[in-house]
Amino acid sequence: MSITNRKRLPPETFRLDVERMRRGWYSDKYFLNLSQVLTALAREGYRYPHKTAARLNLGEVNNSGLEIGNIEVEMQWFTRRRPRALVVGVDKALAILQTCTGYFNDQGEWVDTHQNLEIWAVHDGTWVSYDGNPTHACPVLKARGRYRDFTMLETPTLGVLTRCTRVATNVYEVLAAANGKPVLFFPARFDTPEVQASDGYSYDIAVQAFNAANGHTLVPLVSTDAQGDWWGGAGGGTTAHAIIACFLGDTAEMMVQFASVLPVEISRIALVDFNNDCVGDTMAVMDAMFDRYLKLHRSGKRLEARKFKLFGVRPDTSGTLRDVSVEPLGVPEADLGVCPRLVVQLRSAIDSAWPRGARQNPEEIAMAKQWCRDVAITVTGGFTPDRIQLFEREGVPVGAYGVGSWLFSNCSDHGTNADFTADVVRVKIKNEWHDIAKVGRRANDNPDLVRVQ
């Protein structure tokens, strides 16, 4: 599954559209053109007519007669993200090569030739470095074989590696900025549903890598079941603004009914910005929830009481609004959205809420204090590594961060470009491999590459 266990995901995990991929449906059209040219040359028996080739330093070796249509090449895949990238998508790229390497014969039957490939690959979760110079590229995948058999697979394999590596590296940067606090994976609404499984897997690999490097035990927190598909995870979640609207803006009543209906395993996290009064709505929710909690506890129904244990609150104030509990300081942009002062005031209000309501004895007072202390604050709404680092530097009492669209960022200006490239860097002539690549590229090595059986 990753570098942590040295196991690879089997091809059936990915539910590939194998039939159409074999026919080039997902490939840039020029690769179909190349495949047709090489296949036609192989069929007619074309042989290279010249004795020497300008780009090959072969001395007296005679290239005349080389079967170009059946030429064998070495191709390498590498990323151009600086200064390093957390590579994910290798297992899916290997599955594409395994199931789609080959050709259709004259009868239209698929001839599988993947067993003729020699492949080396890193494991998902491997770090690679890049300094901006393609001649120093660190390949994450290498394949040797007859080029026309896998010509059309360059596009989909590059796409898989680019997407998964981008998400994984971005997630890792967010985790590092959050100093080991949980990061909820919330980008599902910002792209097509078909990518959720690979995105969630990339997030999970990043969490594993962060835990291994920093001694943490964070658990992956995805929002959809699809995001956990490849690794056995399940979606989790809180509430949405829409259901508060269904309760006519009454967040407290909505949370009481939410807690009454759903099993205790679902965390009770109240979304508290619907009325742009995070502190006021949080107090109303806490009063209503603790009142039910305490009554059930007094009657001995302690398991039932757990359903009304408030796990946390989530301010999600728009970046164009100032919450009513935040007094302006003359710096408007610092007062908008989920700003540090809002979270500090919210934390103070939560910790001070325990005297509210009827408390009959020291045991209930202690219970109320603990119930309040256990209410965590999860912040969402436009969070990036820079913004998270600001919160952490200022000691803002955040329990967890929810991050969405930034995890898809691929802007070169911010160093997040995770694009992959594939180059043919060697060709086989008379059973010997010879270097050949376009100017500015060359064959490279990576000690983390392992032979794929």
N, C-alpha and C positions, 0 to 999 in steps of 0.2 A: 504493500500500500504506500510506502514512503521510505525515506532514508532511515526512519526510526525502527523499522522491522525488516528492511531489505526484501520485502515482498511486492509483487506487482499485481495490479488489478487485472483480472481476466477480461478478454475482449467483450464478453457478453454483458459486462457491467454497463457499457456505454450505449447499448441499443443503437448501433450505427446503422445508417441507411446504406447498407453495403451495396445493394444492387445499383442504386443511382451513383454512388461514389465510384464504383468500378467503371461506370460509363462517363465519368468526368462532369457530372451534374454540379459538383461543388468546386470545380477547378477553373482557374483562369483559362479562357479559351485558347490562349496561345500554347498551353501545355497539350491540349488535344491536337493542335496542329503539329507540334513536335512529335507526338506519339504516332500520328498518321504518317509523317515523313519517314521516321525510323522504321516503322513496320513495313512500309512500302519498299524501302531500300533493302530490308532483310529478305522480303519476298522475292525481289528481282535479282538478288545476289550481288548487289552493288559492293564494290571494293574501292577503298581509297586509292586514287590513281598516282599519287606523288610519292617519291622516295623519302623525302624529308618534310618535316613540318616546322614552320618558323618558330612556334612557341614551345617546342620540345627540344631540350638540349640532349640529344641522343647520339651525338657523334656520328658514327658510321652505320647506325641501325637503319635498316630499310623498312619504312612504314608501308610501302606499296603492298596492296592486297589486303589491308586491314578491313574487316567487315564492320563498317560504321553502323549499320542497322542493328547489329548485335553487340555494340561496344559496351564494355563493362566500365563503370565509373565508381569513384568514391565521392560521396556527398556528405557535407557536414552542416549541421544546423546550429546557429548561435544567436544569442540575444545581444542587443545593443543598449541595454539599460545600464546607466552609470550611477554609482561606481560598482554596484553589485545587484544581483537579482536572485530571488528565491524561486527556483525553477519548479514549475508544476505543469502538468499536461503531457509528460513523457509517456506515461502508461497508455493514454488515449492515442497518442501519435503512434506508438508501437502497435496498438490494436488496429489502427488504420493500415499500417504496413503489412500486418499479418493477414488481414482479411481481404485486402484489396490489391495486393501485388500480383500481377499476372496479365493475362490478355484474353480476348475472345477469339476463338479460332474461326475458320471459314464457315463452320456450321453454326456459329453463334453461341458456342459452348464456352464457359469460363474455364481457363486453364490456370490453375493456381501455381505460382512459382515462388511464393514467399520463402519456401525452404531453401532456395538458392541464394538468398541474401545473407550477407554477413553483417550483423548489426552490433553496435556498441552504444550504450546509453547510460546516462546517470539515473539515479533514482529520484522520484518526486521528492521535493524538500531539500535538494542540494543547492548550495550557494555557488554562484559563479561571479567572477569579477570581469569588468570591462572598462578600459581606460579611454575609449573613444577611437582607438586605432583598430580598424578591422584586421590588420595583420597580426594583432595580439588577441584575436577573438578566442574565446574558450568554448569549444563545441560541447553541446549537451547530448547530441545524437549524431552517430555516423552510420552510414550504410554503404556497403559495396555490393554491386550486382549489375545485371543488365539494365541499362538506363530506361529503355522503352517499357520495361515492366512496371516501373514506379514513377514515370515521368509525371503523371497526372496527380500524384499524391503530395506534391510539394505544397500546393495551396492549402489543403485542409490541415496538413500537419503543422505548417507554420501558424495557421490561424488558431489552432488548439493551444500550441505552446505560448503564443503571444497573449491570448486572452487569460489563460490560467496563471501564467507567470506575473502578468500585470496585477491581477487581483491579489494573488498571494503576497507579492512584495508590498503592495499598498497596505494590505491588512497588517503585515509585520511592522511597517512604519507607524501605523496607528497604535498597535499594541505597545511599541516601544515608547511612544509619546505618552501613553496612559499610565506608564510606570507600573504595569502589572495589574491594573484594574480591568474588570471584564469589559469587553467590547462586543456589543450586540450587532449582528450582521443584518443590516436593514436596506440593502440595495435592490431587492427583488422588483420593486415598482419602477425602477429606472431602466429596465431593459426587457427584451422579449422573454417569455417564460421558458423557451427552449434552452436558455443558457444557465438556468438556476442550478442544475445538478453540478455542472463543472465549476460554477462560481462558489457554491457551498463547499465543494471538495477542496478548492484552492484555499478558502478561508480556514478549513479544518487543518490542512497541512501547515499553514502559517501559525496557527495556535500551537500545534505540536512543536514546530521549530522554535517558537518563542519560549515555550515551557522548557525545552531541552537546553536552550542556551542560557536561561536565566533562573532555572530552579523553581519555576512557578508551576502551579497545578490548575491553570485556567481550563474551564470546559468550554467547548464550542457552543455558541448560542445563535442558532439560525432561526429565521422567521417563517420558513415554509418547509413542508415535508420534502419537497423536491430538492432543496438545498442539502438535505442529509442523505439523499438517495444512494450515492456511491459509497458512503462510509457507515451507513446504518444509523444516522442521526434522525431527529424528528424536530419539526418546527415548534416553536414556542412563541408566546406573545402575551400582550397585555390587553388593552382596550383601544378603541378608536374614537375619534371625534364624532363619527357618524352615529354611534349608539347613544352618545350623550345627547345629540340632537333629538333622537327618538324619545328620550326621557325629558324633553323640553328644556334642556340645559341643566338639569338637576344631576350633577355629577355624583353626589353622595347617594342618592336613591339608586342610580344606575349601579354603583359599586356594590351596594347591599344586595341587589338582585343578582348581579354577576357572581358574587360570592355564594349566594344561596343555591344557585343552579349548578355551577361548574365544580368538578372534583377538586379536592384540596391540593392535588399535585400541580395545578395550574397556579402560578404565582399571581397574587393579587397586587397589581401595580396600577395605580390610578393615574390617568391622564388628566392633568389639573389646570390646563391653560384655556379651556373652552371659553370661559367667560373673562379671560384676560385678568384673572385674579387668582394667581397660583396659591398664595398663602391662604386666602379666604376659602377657596374650594378644598384645599388640603385639610384645613381645620374641620370643615363640614364633613368630609369623608371620614376623617379620624374619629370624630364624635359618633357618627352613625355606625361605623364598623366596630369601634371599641364597645359601644353600648350593647350590641348583639354579642360580642365576644364575652363580655363580663357576665351578662345574664345567663348564657349557656354554661359558663364556668361555674357560676354560683349553684346552678341546678345539677352539677355533676356531669354534664355532657361535654367533657373536655375534648373528645375527638371531633364533635360537631363544632365546638368553639374554634378549632383550628381553621375552619373555613373562613373565619372573619379576622384572621391575622393578616394585617396589611403588610405586604412585603416591601412596597415602595411607592413612590410617586414619580411621575415623569412630566416635567415642564417641557413644552415644545413650542414656546412662544415664537411667533413670526418675527423675523429680523426687521420688520417695518413697524413693530409695535413696542411700546413700553408698558410692562405689566404695572397695574395700579399700585402694587406694593413697593415699587421702586421709585424713590424720590429723585427727581432730576438733579444732576450735579453740574449742569452747564456744559457737559460734553455729550451731546445727544447720542452719537453713535455708540458710546460706551454703555448707554442705558437701555438699548434696544435688544429684543430677543431674549434668549437664555443667557443673560450676562452674569458675571461673577457675583455681583451684589444681590441679584435675585436669588441665586442658590444659597448664598450665605444667610439671607433673611429667612429663606424657607427652612433651612436646617435649624436655625435658632427657634423658629416657631414650632417646629416638630418636637424638638427636645424639651420645649417648655410647655407642651400641651397636656402633660400628665395630670395636672390638678383639675382639669375640666371634667364635669360630671360627678356622679356620686361615688365616693370611695369610702368603704365602711371600716377598713382596718388596715394595719401596716402591711399585711400580705397583699391586699389589693392595690395599695399605693405602690409597692415595689413592683407588682405586676404591671401596673400602668406605666411606670417609668421605663421598664424594660421593653414593653410593647412599643413605646414611642421611639426608644433608641434603635430598635430593630428596623424602623422604617428608613429604607435607603432612598437616595435620590439618583435617578437615572436621567441623564440629560440627552436630548436629541435636538436636531434642527441645524443643519449646515456645519457640522463639526468636521474639522480637518486636523492633521497633525499639528500645525502651527497653533490653531485655536486650543487644542487639547493641552499642548505644552504651556500655553499661557495660563490656563486653569490650574495646571499642576504647579507651576512656579508660584502662583499666588495662593496655593493651599486651599483652593475652593473645595468644599466638602462634597465631592461627587463620589457616588458609589460605583457607577458604571456609565459608559458612554455608548450611545447608539449612533452608528455611522452608516451613511447610505451612499449617495452619488459619488463622493470623493473616491471611493474604493474602485471606481471604474476609470479614474483619471489617467490620461495618457498624454499629458502635455509636456513637450520637450522643455519648455521654459522652466518647469519645476523639477526637471530631472527624473520624471516618472515614465519616460518613453521606454516601453518594454518590447518593442518590435523585434521580431526574429527574422533572420535571413538564412537561406540555404544556398550553398555554392557547391558546384562540382569542382573538386580540387585535385583529383588524380584520375588517370585513365590507365586501363590495362592493355599493354601491347606485348604480344608474344610471351604471355604468362608473367610479365613483370609490371609493377606499378610505377608510373611516372607522374611527377608533379605537373599539374597544369591548372591555372586559375586565371581569372581576369586580373588585370593590373590592379594592385591595391589589395588583393586577397591572396591567401596562401593556406596550405594545409596546416592545421594546428592540432595540438594534443590537449588532453585533459586527464589527469590521473584518476579522476572519479568515474571515468567511462568504464563500464564493465560489459563483457560480451553477453549478449542476449541469446539464450538458447530457445 
